[in-house]
């Protein structure tokens, strides 16, 4: 009997566009996005926040442009950024034109909301002139009045219709360099809307659960909703929307992709919750390692297990590992490439493991392997 590989995810076939230097859709790796929460006119503060997101590995950053001060500041921001900047535009078509002229790589805009056909043509022309793509951003909380009256409430069908209506406006203007999002804070609504949209078009999809909440609750909601979509092959770029530091959005985004074996960045730590059998303080050790290994971007796996019940088995499947020798032992076993290598005192554990990870990263990079990988599926 033929069995489908249980780790295999077959991604939805979508057309490919560019957001600056980043490809989105087609066979491109799923990109991770975030959005600044500074006042955009505060150029220094906005650039500093973008820089920290870049260090965390972000591929694309969105910046809100509600007024002329913001689009004026965007000129300096796009020059300073090392990654593409998306200008978030809502109703004012002039802000979209100014953002394109200021160096934005993409405009987040719903063409049906900016007024007359002439205004749409002007925005499209500016995008064409400056090599700018667009994102149609449908949100359950701001659906058009006509759709709400017809459907009675936000529903998947209304959201998909809204997205396709906006897409048709761009298509009628011979513009096809766009992606679409169809977000809701309700996980079921968002998933159903994206599933309907995925069936209705081949444009790349920006996936997210909007207004998901704080760091913990929002990460859980995002992981459930986005995980369902990504597991079924839907999603070309993602943003985890949290009431938290944008850097946390980037980290959670990469963790979701790591968990689904869709993309890897940095050290993936496999660790136990700890119990009375632990030979060292697992919780404190993992917390310290997570903090001290943030600078490593090279993909690798590390197991930190408190005792020998599951430790050797987990270590066999990871690049590096440490298994505690049991309560009171004072030492444990270091594993290299799945095999036991030597014993190490618990007191030296954190420093030694950091050193091993840094050495492993240098070895991998010396072989010319990219620090951010998408596995062959």
C-alpha positions in Angstrom: 0.0 0.0 0.0 1.3 3.4 -1.0 1.5 5.8 2.0 1.8 9.6 1.6 4.9 10.7 3.5 3.6 12.1 6.8 6.0 15.1 6.7 5.1 16.1 3.2 3.3 19.4 2.5 2.3 20.1 -1.1 2.1 23.8 -1.4 -0.7 25.4 -3.4 0.5 26.5 -6.9 0.5 30.3 -7.1 2.0 32.8 -9.4 5.1 34.6 -8.3 5.6 38.3 -7.7 8.4 40.4 -6.2 8.3 42.6 -3.1 11.6 44.4 -3.8 14.3 41.8 -3.6 12.0 39.2 -2.1 10.1 36.7 -4.2 6.6 35.8 -3.0 4.7 32.8 -4.3 5.5 30.1 -6.7 8.5 28.1 -5.5 9.9 30.9 -3.3 10.4 30.2 0.4 7.6 31.4 2.6 8.6 34.8 3.8 8.1 36.2 7.3 6.8 39.7 7.8 6.2 42.1 10.6 5.0 45.7 11.0 6.4 48.6 12.9 4.4 50.2 15.7 6.4 53.4 16.0 5.1 56.8 14.7 6.4 56.6 11.1 7.4 60.3 11.2 9.9 59.3 14.0 12.5 58.3 11.4 15.2 57.3 13.9 12.8 55.2 16.1 11.2 53.5 13.1 14.6 52.6 11.6 15.8 51.3 15.0 12.8 49.0 15.2 13.3 47.8 11.6 16.9 47.1 12.4 16.0 44.9 15.3 13.5 43.0 13.2 16.2 42.5 10.5 18.5 41.0 13.1 15.7 38.6 14.0 15.6 37.5 10.4 12.5 39.3 9.0 12.1 39.3 5.2 9.7 42.2 4.8 8.5 45.0 7.1 5.3 47.0 6.7 5.1 50.7 7.8 1.9 52.6 8.2 1.6 55.8 6.1 -1.5 57.7 7.3 -0.3 61.2 6.4 2.2 63.3 4.4 4.6 63.4 7.3 4.8 59.6 7.2 5.3 59.3 3.4 8.0 62.0 3.7 9.7 60.0 6.4 9.4 56.9 4.3 12.1 58.3 1.9 14.8 58.0 4.7 13.3 54.8 6.1 13.5 52.9 2.7 17.0 54.0 2.1 18.2 52.8 5.6 16.3 49.5 5.5 18.1 46.4 4.3 14.9 44.6 3.5 11.8 45.6 1.4 9.4 48.1 3.0 5.6 47.8 2.5 3.7 51.1 2.8 0.4 50.6 4.6 -2.2 52.7 2.8 -6.0 52.8 3.5 -8.1 55.5 1.9 -6.0 58.3 0.5 -4.7 57.6 -3.0 -2.1 60.4 -2.8 -0.4 58.6 0.1 0.0 55.6 -2.2 1.6 57.6 -5.0 3.9 59.4 -2.5 4.9 56.0 -1.0 5.8 54.6 -4.4 7.9 57.6 -5.1 9.5 57.3 -1.7 10.9 53.9 -2.4 8.3 51.5 -1.0 8.6 48.0 -2.5 4.9 47.3 -2.1 1.6 49.1 -1.3 -0.9 47.6 1.0 -4.1 49.0 -0.4 -7.6 48.1 -1.4 -8.2 49.8 -4.7 -11.9 49.8 -4.3 -11.6 52.1 -1.2 -9.6 54.9 -2.8 -12.2 56.6 -4.9 -12.7 57.0 -8.6 -11.4 54.9 -11.4 -9.1 57.8 -12.3 -7.5 57.7 -8.9 -7.0 53.9 -9.2 -5.3 54.4 -12.6 -2.9 57.0 -11.1 -1.9 54.7 -8.2 -1.4 51.8 -10.6 0.7 53.9 -12.9 2.9 55.0 -10.0 3.3 51.4 -9.0 4.3 50.4 -12.6 6.7 53.4 -12.9 8.5 52.5 -9.7 8.4 48.7 -9.9 6.1 48.5 -6.9 3.9 45.5 -6.1 0.7 45.6 -4.1 -1.2 43.7 -1.4 -5.0 43.6 -1.3 -5.8 43.4 2.4 -9.3 42.3 3.2 -10.2 42.3 6.9 -13.4 40.9 8.4 -13.6 44.1 10.6 -13.8 46.5 7.7 -15.8 44.8 5.0 -17.7 47.0 2.5 -21.2 48.1 3.7 -22.8 46.6 0.6 -21.4 43.2 1.3 -22.4 43.3 5.0 -25.9 44.3 4.1 -26.2 41.4 1.6 -24.6 38.7 3.7 -25.8 40.0 7.1 -22.4 39.6 8.8 -18.7 39.0 8.1 -18.5 35.5 6.5 -16.0 33.6 4.3 -18.1 34.2 1.2 -18.2 38.0 1.8 -14.5 38.2 2.4 -13.6 36.2 -0.7 -16.0 38.3 -2.8 -14.4 41.5 -1.5 -10.9 40.2 -2.3 -11.9 39.2 -5.8 -13.7 42.5 -6.4 -10.5 44.4 -5.5 -8.4 42.1 -7.6 -10.6 42.7 -10.6 -10.0 46.4 -10.4 -6.3 45.9 -10.7 -6.7 43.3 -13.4 -8.8 45.7 -15.4 -5.9 48.1 -15.2 -3.5 45.5 -16.5 -1.8 45.2 -13.1 -1.1 41.7 -11.8 1.9 42.2 -9.4 -0.2 41.7 -6.3 -0.8 39.3 -3.4 -4.0 39.0 -1.3 -4.8 38.6 2.4 -8.1 37.7 3.9 -7.7 38.2 7.6 -10.0 37.8 10.6 -9.5 37.6 14.4 -11.8 34.6 14.4 -9.7 31.5 13.5 -12.5 29.6 11.9 -13.5 32.6 9.8 -10.0 33.4 8.6 -9.2 29.8 7.7 -12.4 29.3 5.8 -11.9 32.6 3.9 -8.4 31.7 2.9 -9.5 28.2 1.8 -12.2 29.8 -0.4 -9.7 32.4 -1.8 -7.1 29.7 -2.5 -9.7 27.8 -4.6 -10.8 31.0 -6.4 -7.5 32.4 -7.7 -3.8 31.7 -8.1 -2.5 34.9 -6.7 0.1 34.5 -3.9 -1.6 34.7 -0.4 -0.4 36.7 2.6 -1.6 34.6 5.6 -2.3 35.8 9.1 -4.8 35.9 12.0 -5.4 39.6 12.5 -5.6 41.2 16.0 -4.7 37.8 17.5 -3.9 39.2 21.0 -0.9 39.3 23.3 2.3 37.3 23.0 1.1 34.0 24.4 -2.6 34.0 23.4 -1.9 35.6 20.0 0.9 33.1 19.3 -1.5 30.2 20.1 -4.3 31.6 17.9 -1.9 32.3 15.1 -0.3 28.9 15.3 -3.6 27.1 15.1 -5.0 29.2 12.2 -1.9 29.6 10.2 -0.7 26.1 11.0 -3.9 24.7 9.5 -3.5 26.7 6.4 0.2 26.1 5.9 -0.2 22.4 6.6 -2.7 22.3 3.7 -0.3 24.1 1.5 -1.9 27.6 1.6 0.3 30.6 2.3 3.2 32.3 0.5 4.1 34.9 3.1 3.0 35.2 6.7 2.7 37.8 9.5 1.9 36.9 13.2 -0.1 39.9 14.5 0.7 40.3 18.2 0.2 43.1 20.7 3.9 42.8 21.4 7.3 43.8 20.1 7.5 43.2 16.4 10.7 41.1 17.0 8.5 38.6 18.8 6.2 38.4 15.7 9.2 37.5 13.6 10.4 34.8 16.1 7.0 33.2 16.4 6.6 33.3 12.6 9.8 31.4 12.1 8.9 28.9 14.9 5.6 28.2 13.1 7.5 27.5 9.9 10.1 25.4 11.7 7.4 23.3 13.4 5.9 22.4 9.9 9.4 21.8 8.4 8.7 24.6 5.9 11.6 26.8 6.7 14.5 26.8 9.2 16.5 29.6 10.8 18.7 29.3 13.8 18.8 26.7 16.5 15.8 24.5 17.0 15.8 23.4 20.6 14.1 20.1 21.6 13.7 20.1 25.4 11.7 18.2 28.0 9.4 19.9 30.5 11.5 18.5 33.3 10.5 16.3 36.3 11.9 14.8 39.4 14.3 12.6 37.3 16.1 15.6 35.9 19.9 15.8 36.5 20.0 19.6 36.0 17.7 22.5 35.9 16.2 22.1 32.5 13.9 25.1 32.5 16.6 27.6 33.5 19.1 26.0 31.1 16.8 26.2 28.1 15.9 29.8 28.9 19.5 30.8 29.0 20.3 28.9 25.8 17.4 30.4 23.9 18.7 33.9 24.8 22.4 33.2 24.1 21.8 31.4 20.8 19.7 34.1 19.2 22.7 35.3 17.2 23.0 32.0 15.3 21.0 32.0 12.0 22.4 28.7 10.7 19.7 25.9 10.9 20.6 23.2 13.4 18.9 21.1 16.0 19.8 20.8 19.7 18.3 18.5 22.3 18.4 19.4 26.0 16.8 16.5 28.0 16.9 16.1 31.8 17.4 12.4 32.1 18.2 9.1 30.2 14.6 8.0 29.7 14.1 9.9 26.5 17.4 11.8 26.2 19.4 9.3 24.1 16.5 8.8 21.7 16.0 12.5 21.2 19.7 13.1 20.8 19.9 10.5 18.0 17.7 12.8 15.9 19.5 16.1 16.6 22.8 17.6 15.5 23.9 18.3 19.1 22.5 17.2 22.4 22.9 16.9 26.2 21.2 14.3 28.4 21.3 14.6 32.1 22.8 11.7 34.1 20.0 11.6 36.6 19.2 13.4 39.9 22.4 14.0 41.9 24.8 12.8 39.1 26.4 16.2 38.6 27.1 15.5 34.9 25.5 14.3 31.7 26.4 13.1 28.2 27.1 15.3 25.2 25.9 13.9 21.9 27.4 14.9 18.5 25.6 13.9 15.3 23.3 11.6 17.3 26.1 9.7 19.0 27.4 9.8 22.6 30.7 11.7 22.7 31.8 12.6 26.2 30.6 13.5 29.7 30.3 17.1 30.8 29.8 18.7 34.2 26.4 20.3 34.6 28.0 23.6 35.7 29.7 23.9 32.3 26.7 23.0 30.2 25.4 26.4 28.9 28.8 27.9 27.9 29.9 24.6 26.3 26.7 24.1 24.3 26.9 27.7 23.0 30.5 27.0 21.9 29.5 23.8 20.2 26.6 25.5 18.4 28.8 28.4 17.2 31.4 25.9 16.0 28.7 23.8 14.2 27.4 27.0 12.5 30.8 28.0 11.3 31.4 24.5 9.8 28.0 24.6 8.0 28.5 28.1 6.6 32.0 27.2 5.5 30.4 24.6 3.2 28.4 27.3 1.6 25.0 26.3 3.0 22.5 29.2 3.2 21.6 30.2 6.8 17.9 30.1 6.0 16.7 27.0 4.3 13.5 25.7 2.8 13.5 21.9 2.9 13.1 19.8 -0.2 9.6 18.3 0.1 
